[in-house]
Amino acid sequence: FCLRVYHKPMKSEKFNKIETKVAWLRMSNLKPSSQHILYVEAIGEHATSLPSETLVAWTDPALPAFVDVSQKC
């Protein structure tokens, strides 16, 4: 069987499909501080599962919003 992962950034209207045969997935080229929606289907030889529950995830910020560099040692 394989897994089909549906993914879209929150502000997008269209889901991207990613198929994999492993139970994990590393996604790249995601923007910092962005929100994403994902769900998964299992695809077998004779049928496709119902979709999983929907996951909403956020990426980490690229840099802190404020850095105070004026402190001296």
VENJODA-V518421 format. One record per run of one state. SS is the DSSP state (H for helix, E for strand, - for the rest). FROM is the first residue (numbers start at 1). LEN is the number of residues. Records with the same first field share a line. If there is no record, write none. Layout:
SS = FROM-LEN + FROM-LEN
This chain:
- = 1-1 + 10-6 + 21-14 + 44-4 + 49-6 + 59-15
E = 2-8 + 16-5 + 35-9 + 48-1 + 55-4
